[in-house]
Amino acid sequence: MENNQIKTDEKYMRRCIQLAANGIQGARPNPMVGAVIVAAGRIIGEGYHVRCGEGHAEVNAFASVRPEDEALLPDATIYVSLEPCSHYGKTPPCADLIIKKGVRRVVVGTIDPFAQVQGRGIKKLQAAGISVSVGVLEEECQWLNRRFFTYHSLHRPYILLKWAQTANGFIDDHGQALQISNEQTQMLSHQLRAEEDAILVGHTTDAREHPLLTVRHWHGPDPKRVVLTRQRPLSQLIDDLYQQGVQSLVVEGGRQTHESFIREGLWDEIRVETGTVTVSDGTRAPQLPADVVFVSRKEYGENNVTSYRSRQAPRPTSASPT
């Protein structure tokens, strides 16, 4: 493929990713997907999956095409961040719609890991004589739907460990709860809660602090509240959440809770907030796994948030949405 075509494909796929990210709350448990239709060097239609049970990205993109641009569809390319579905679910197959509309080319960010798709949409398009390119900005597209990919590929929720620590590495003050987060990072934490399915603390944190674990400084649904107890092994708890359809889990417990997840290898992402306050003694922050991969460090006021991922997790890039 010529360099100009590669650059063009990547430009429009980035737009797909931007659109898709708008569905982070409404699309669940479906993946976030964006679609862009291009003809004669310009976008003639675009859309994203707004809400589960309603039109997919491709449907909304075609619906946005103006009547005077309909004649351009036979020469158009449709860009989609995730493979078009090929099965009947709550909506008809998007692959069938693309074939019906008669576009000449489809560019796909990444293959859908869902068992009822997994390449079938691509094969259906190719069988209809449509040119299909797969893997444009694949890592960015997989990162966007890392929760969905982990759930369907590993049969467990995507697990994010999150804690706040003092400048000298403690998570409390002589065993007592300590306010480390500032106004900005507190809002960021509540935004995260609104975007994930469930949130977990250990039984000690639950008994000592009675955390609400709700979305109070953001908008969106409260995550499912989960408490880790000695009566239920961690592996059983994670399997139970999978069976309940929970695709993502935030862990906000104490040191022992975090280290139990790390010890079992049950984590995909870690976010550590470091404040400016120091204490003379307390509970040491959990130790990062040896194979952790640095992702980013961002400043929020005087605090900073450092993100890491496991080597197996999808890899974000500088252009990837958070």
Salt bridges, closest charged atoms under 4 A:
ASP9 OD2 - ARG105 NH2 2.75
GLU46 OE2 - ARG15 NH2 2.72
GLU54 OE1 - ARG51 NH1 3.31
GLU68 OE2 - ARG66 NE 3.59
ASP69 OD1 - ARG42 NH2 2.78
ASP69 OD2 - ARG66 NH2 3.31
ASP96 OD1 - LYS124 NZ 3.04
GLU139 OE2 - ARG315 NH2 2.89
ASP173 OD1 - HIS174 ND1 2.65
GLU196 OE1 - ARG147 NE 2.83
ASP197 OD1 - ARG28 NH1 3.02
ASP206 OD1 - ARG225 NH2 2.82
GLU209 OE2 - ARG208 NH2 3.30
ASP240 OD2 - ARG232 NH1 2.87
GLU252 OE2 - LYS162 NZ 3.57
GLU252 OE1 - ARG193 NH2 2.99
GLU259 OE2 - ARG255 NH2 3.04
ASP268 OD2 - ARG156 NH1 2.74
GLU269 OE1 - ARG146 NE 3.55
GLU269 OE2 - ARG271 NE 3.11
